[in-house]
């Protein structure tokens, strides 16, 4: 999925979003700004020029879940007001 270069960071990606901490690759969440291991990010597949590519979401799982919960709560409130 992610190809590493000689410096231990991903090749062809924004290197300032990745950090090698004690030999373990971490990525920075663009929402909260904290560094987490790669398994704390959901996988993302997209198609470019007919080629399927894989990467990771830019937000960590914690931020994604909290944002989804917040939107779901807002939606319930809006639906309750309509009735």
N, C-alpha and C positions, 0 to 999 in steps of 0.2 A: 504494500500500500504506500508506504513512505520510504523513499530511497535516501540513505544517509551518505553524506560526503566524508572527507577525511577529518573534518573538524567535529564530527559527531552530530551535526545539525542537518536538517532536511535540505535536499538539493532543489533549487528552483523555487523556493518559497521565501516568504518574508522572514528573514532570520531573526529579526528583533522580536517576533512573536514566539520564538522557541528558545529554550534554555536547557542545557545539559547539567543536571544537578546530581552529583554523586553517581555518574554513569547512567542515569535514567533521564530520558527525554521528557521534558515538560513543555506545555503550551500555555500561552497567556490568553485568558478569556477577555474578549474585547468589551464585554459588558461590565464586569466587576474589576478587571485588571489584575487578578491573581493568577499565579502559575499553578497548573494542575497536571498530573500525569495524563497521557493521551487517552486512557480508558475513561476519563471523566468527560469526554466529548462524544457526541453522537456522530456516527458516520454519515457522510453526505455523498450521494452519487449524482453526477450531472453528465450531460452530453455536450461535447464541443467538437464541431466539424465531423460529426458522425462517429466520434470515438467516445466511449463511456469512460469517465474518469472517476476516481474516488478520492475523497479528502475528508476532513473533519469539520464539523460545524464551528463557527467562530465563538459562540457562546458555550460555556460549560453546562453540564447537565443541571446543576443547581439553579443557574439563572434561567434556563429554558423552562424548567418545571415551575419555578416561582412566577414567571411571566405568564405561562399558560393558565395557572391557577387564578392569577389576578384577572386575566381576560375572561375566564369562565365565570368568575364571580360577578364581573361587570355585566356579562351577558344575561345571567340569571336575574339580576336586578332590573335590567332594561325590559326583559320579558315580563316580569312581575308588574311593572308599571304600565305596560301596554294593556294588560288584562283588566 
